[in-house]
């Protein structure tokens, strides 16, 4: 009997991953193609749209060929993509710029100008996207000022997923989810935001048509169908953004359920049944679909802080571990575990790369506070790990003040390999933390959404049976009390040091 499958395509920041799933959520086969980030001047972060498009085609072709060889029928293809990308297209459908990705910060001055204005605050409250160089709104303002001739030539302003689907189907469509991360979309009315477009200097006709994440393209050309080894009638579901789909992949789809992801950077996201914005502009509010909204915040400084400390203060041990084919992070965990919670009163503000949520300050700096003669290298290591979790907790608290209590946390990302770090998250927040065996992250979320769009699932909630919980961590309340005292000091640090950070940034 022929088996059926659904294909999830995740267009990420540094690679595209295409995964075939069974209808029970099992990974059948996957393929990854990487591509570079172009960074030749300070703040630049661009990619060639054609390289990304060819990565999608290549991975999809390989996965489709494998399915065909194993007598598995793909019932559809569904997409995830990174947020905040921007490509300028001319009147005949050719790109006239590279793809500006979220990491491009050259629009920082424009972002600060918008953010500090009354209209900027109004735009945030209606679009749900904090005004920050990551999003297309400040990028458009920067391009209009710095490259006016290029800006004038542009007939359309689109993102990377819209580019891929335009190449395949000749239509400019953007799903509500990706649109809601642009800083240009009214998340309450599901239309382009008039004031934001006016600030950007564009009109609605220059943007793709907003559609539901279940919107389905049909009718591949014979040439594309032959290359991709797919039936020309195979439905392509437009899908949603990677962050929203990561929540869906962990099945954190009910109010009060949060996903904490810590890799190089980190994020905290909760689901709500209606959009909400924060008067202090600390959190984002993105759309998954018309009935599910993802609120949260991304932090710049996750595992990158521990990697920095490893390289700066455990370089010799790292070399020795590599020579012995050992994991340096296992050693670091053992060293950190030898120090009691609270690191002897030593605190670390983890803003090595500036910070997004909840302070949204590119000038923020990292610092250790409370060092005494009694502190050792191990104390500083423990403080770094705790500081990252304190940063995550500050986003959790901002979310609770915006949408209500967080009852459960689902954790994933590289930090989940450290029992100490996951337990630390449980102890700091005082909440249970569940580790999920979520296969392939956002690609899995795309597959779930695709199954729902193609009526293979009655609801998004019905995907719960596909999600496996590998372990649950419960808070040690004695440790929680220690951390509560440390965190009370931690949360005072940034407001008191903000002006000093500004001075250092200008030095």
NORPECOR-V347697 format. One record per residue. N is the residue number from 0. RES is the residue in one small letter. OMEGA is omega as a letter, one per 20 degrees, with the letter a starting at -180 (NA if undefined). Layout:
<<N/RES/OMEGA> <N/RES/OMEGA>>
//
This chain:
<<0/x/a> <1/x/r> <2/x/r> <3/x/a> <4/x/r> <5/x/a> <6/x/r> <7/x/r> <8/x/a> <9/x/r> <10/x/a> <11/x/a> <12/x/a> <13/x/a> <14/x/r> <15/x/r> <16/x/r> <17/x/a> <18/x/r> <19/x/r> <20/x/r> <21/x/r> <22/x/r> <23/x/r> <24/x/r> <25/x/r> <26/x/r> <27/x/a> <28/x/r> <29/x/r> <30/x/a> <31/x/r> <32/x/a> <33/x/r> <34/x/a> <35/x/r> <36/x/a> <37/x/a> <38/x/a> <39/x/r> <40/x/a> <41/x/r> <42/x/a> <43/x/r> <44/x/a> <45/x/r> <46/x/r> <47/x/a> <48/x/a> <49/x/r> <50/x/r> <51/x/r> <52/x/a> <53/x/r> <54/x/r> <55/x/a> <56/x/a> <57/x/a> <58/x/a> <59/x/r> <60/x/a> <61/x/r> <62/x/r> <63/x/r> <64/x/r> <65/x/r> <66/x/a> <67/x/a> <68/x/a> <69/x/r> <70/x/r> <71/x/a> <72/x/r> <73/x/a> <74/x/r> <75/x/r> <76/x/a> <77/x/a> <78/x/r> <79/x/r> <80/x/r> <81/x/a> <82/x/r> <83/x/a> <84/x/a> <85/x/r> <86/x/r> <87/x/a> <88/x/r> <89/x/a> <90/x/a> <91/x/r> <92/x/r> <93/x/r> <94/x/r> <95/x/r> <96/x/r> <97/x/r> <98/x/r> <99/x/a> <100/x/a> <101/x/a> <102/x/r> <103/x/a> <104/x/a> <105/x/r> <106/x/a> <107/x/a> <108/x/r> <109/x/a> <110/x/a> <111/x/r> <112/x/r> <113/x/a> <114/x/a> <115/x/r> <116/x/r> <117/x/a> <118/x/r> <119/x/r> <120/x/r> <121/x/r> <122/x/r> <123/x/a> <124/x/a> <125/x/a> <126/x/r> <127/x/r> <128/x/r> <129/x/r> <130/x/a> <131/x/a> <132/x/a> <133/x/a> <134/x/a> <135/x/a> <136/x/r> <137/x/r> <138/x/r> <139/x/r> <140/x/r> <141/x/r> <142/x/a> <143/x/a> <144/x/a> <145/x/a> <146/x/a> <147/x/a> <148/x/r> <149/x/a> <150/x/a> <151/x/a> <152/x/a> <153/x/r> <154/x/a> <155/x/r> <156/x/a> <157/x/r> <158/x/a> <159/x/r> <160/x/r> <161/x/r> <162/x/a> <163/x/a> <164/x/r> <165/x/r> <166/x/a> <167/x/a> <168/x/r> <169/x/r> <170/x/r> <171/x/r> <172/x/r> <173/x/r> <174/x/a> <175/x/a> <176/x/r> <177/x/r> <178/x/a> <179/x/r> <180/x/a> <181/x/a> <182/x/a> <183/x/a> <184/x/r> <185/x/a> <186/x/r> <187/x/a> <188/x/r> <189/x/r> <190/x/r> <191/x/a> <192/x/a> <193/x/a> <194/x/r> <195/x/r> <196/x/r> <197/x/r> <198/x/a> <199/x/a> <200/x/r> <201/x/r> <202/x/a> <203/x/a> <204/x/r> <205/x/r> <206/x/r> <207/x/r> <208/x/r> <209/x/r> <210/x/r> <211/x/r> <212/x/r> <213/x/r> <214/x/a> <215/x/r> <216/x/r> <217/x/r> <218/x/r> <219/x/r> <220/x/r> <221/x/a> <222/x/r> <223/x/r> <224/x/r> <225/x/a> <226/x/a> <227/x/a> <228/x/r> <229/x/r> <230/x/a> <231/x/a> <232/x/a> <233/x/r> <234/x/r> <235/x/a> <236/x/a> <237/x/r> <238/x/a> <239/x/a> <240/x/a> <241/x/a> <242/x/r> <243/x/a> <244/x/r> <245/x/r> <246/x/r> <247/x/a> <248/x/r> <249/x/a> <250/x/r> <251/x/a> <252/x/r> <253/x/r> <254/x/r> <255/x/r> <256/x/a> <257/x/r> <258/x/r> <259/x/r> <260/x/r> <261/x/r> <262/x/r> <263/x/r> <264/x/a> <265/x/r> <266/x/r> <267/x/a> <268/x/r> <269/x/r> <270/x/r> <271/x/a> <272/x/r> <273/x/a> <274/x/r> <275/x/r> <276/x/a> <277/x/a> <278/x/r> <279/x/r> <280/x/a> <281/x/a> <282/x/r> <283/x/r> <284/x/a> <285/x/a> <286/x/r> <287/x/r> <288/x/a> <289/x/a> <290/x/a> <291/x/a> <292/x/a> <293/x/r> <294/x/r> <295/x/a> <296/x/r> <297/x/r> <298/x/a> <299/x/a> <300/x/r> <301/x/r> <302/x/r> <303/x/r> <304/x/r> <305/x/r> <306/x/r> <307/x/a> <308/x/r> <309/x/a> <310/x/a> <311/x/a> <312/x/r> <313/x/a> <314/x/a> <315/x/r> <316/x/r> <317/x/r> <318/x/a> <319/x/r> <320/x/r> <321/x/a> <322/x/a> <323/x/a> <324/x/r> <325/x/a> <326/x/a> <327/x/a> <328/x/r> <329/x/r> <330/x/a> <331/x/r> <332/x/r> <333/x/r> <334/x/a> <335/x/a> <336/x/r> <337/x/a> <338/x/a> <339/x/r> <340/x/a> <341/x/r> <342/x/r> <343/x/r> <344/x/r> <345/x/a> <346/x/r> <347/x/r> <348/x/a> <349/x/a> <350/x/r> <351/x/a> <352/x/a> <353/x/r> <354/x/r> <355/x/a> <356/x/i> <357/x/a> <358/x/r> <359/x/a> <360/x/r> <361/x/a> <362/x/a> <363/x/a> <364/x/r> <365/x/r> <366/x/r> <367/x/r> <368/x/r> <369/x/a> <370/x/r> <371/x/a> <372/x/a> <373/x/a> <374/x/r> <375/x/r> <376/x/r> <377/x/r> <378/x/r> <379/x/r> <380/x/r> <381/x/a> <382/x/r> <383/x/a> <384/x/r> <385/x/a> <386/x/r> <387/x/r> <388/x/r> <389/x/r> <390/x/r> <391/x/a> <392/x/r> <393/x/r> <394/x/r> <395/x/a> <396/x/r> <397/x/r> <398/x/r> <399/x/r> <400/x/a> <401/x/a> <402/x/r> <403/x/a> <404/x/r> <405/x/a> <406/x/a> <407/x/r> <408/x/r> <409/x/a> <410/x/r> <411/x/a> <412/x/a> <413/x/a> <414/x/a> <415/x/r> <416/x/r> <417/x/r> <418/x/r> <419/x/a> <420/x/r> <421/x/r> <422/x/r> <423/x/r> <424/x/r> <425/x/a> <426/x/a> <427/x/a> <428/x/a> <429/x/a> <430/x/r> <431/x/r> <432/x/a> <433/x/r> <434/x/a> <435/x/r> <436/x/a> <437/x/a> <438/x/r> <439/x/r> <440/x/a> <441/x/r> <442/x/r> <443/x/r> <444/x/r> <445/x/r> <446/x/r> <447/x/r> <448/x/r> <449/x/r> <450/x/r> <451/x/a> <452/x/a> <453/x/r> <454/x/r> <455/x/r> <456/x/a> <457/x/a> <458/x/r> <459/x/r> <460/x/a> <461/x/r> <462/x/a> <463/x/a> <464/x/r> <465/x/a> <466/x/r> <467/x/r> <468/x/a> <469/x/a> <470/x/r> <471/x/r> <472/x/r> <473/x/a> <474/x/r> <475/x/a> <476/x/r> <477/x/r> <478/x/r> <479/x/r> <480/x/r> <481/x/a> <482/x/r> <483/x/r> <484/x/r> <485/x/a> <486/x/r> <487/x/r> <488/x/a> <489/x/a> <490/x/r> <491/x/a> <492/x/a> <493/x/r> <494/x/a> <495/x/a> <496/x/a> <497/x/a> <498/x/r> <499/x/r> <500/x/r> <501/x/a> <502/x/r> <503/x/a> <504/x/a> <505/x/a> <506/x/NA>>
//
